[in-house]
Amino acid sequence: MLSEFRKKKLLYVFKMFFDVDESGTIEKKDFDDSLNIVAKLQGWDVNDSRFKVGQEVMAQIWNGLSAAADKDNDGKINAEEWIAMWSSHDKASMPEWQQLYCRVIFHIQDYSQDGAVDSDEYVKVHTAFGTDKDQASEAFKKLSDGKPSITWDDFQKRFEEFFMSDDENAPGNYLFASNKFD
């Protein structure tokens, strides 16, 4: 059974970062829309090899997620299916699609490709997805524990904290630029 706090976090990320078109469900199209936002941010066009790799990776994530959550096989994941998936999920390990999603988020934010995400990189990505700049900046300070950047190792820990932890004070709660999950 999920705690109310964890359920709120999961529904927040469902609405803010997975259900990109705000239809109330997650569909393959949402992953395409996310990739288009990232491509615009990165300056890629549809013929760019990085865009093509992005399409392949987003398809892998969608396939893994839909296999785990789309129980009625309608090509859509609603909030109930999303929560049911997390309720039955083993906290001890992340499924392959989620590990891939973690890597993708990190690499999208690591503009400089130096192996760490700094505040400017973090804020740029989150504002592209609709988060207020000041809110994203404050969230980064909490997420990074005041450090100037987040390494890949730190990012993985914060990612796991966001999705798996019931600790309301965990820095990972700021992974998606907020700790307000209402």
Protein Blocks (a to p, Z undefined) as FASTA:
>chain_A
ZZfklmmmmmmmmmmmmmmnonopacfklmmmmmmmmmmmnopafklmklmmmmmmmmmm
mmmmmmmmmmnonopacfklmmmmmmmpcfkbccfklmmmmmmmmmmmmmnonopacfkl
mmmmmmmnopafklmmmmmmmmnnopabdcfklmmmmmmmmmmpcbfkbmklmmnopabf
ZZ
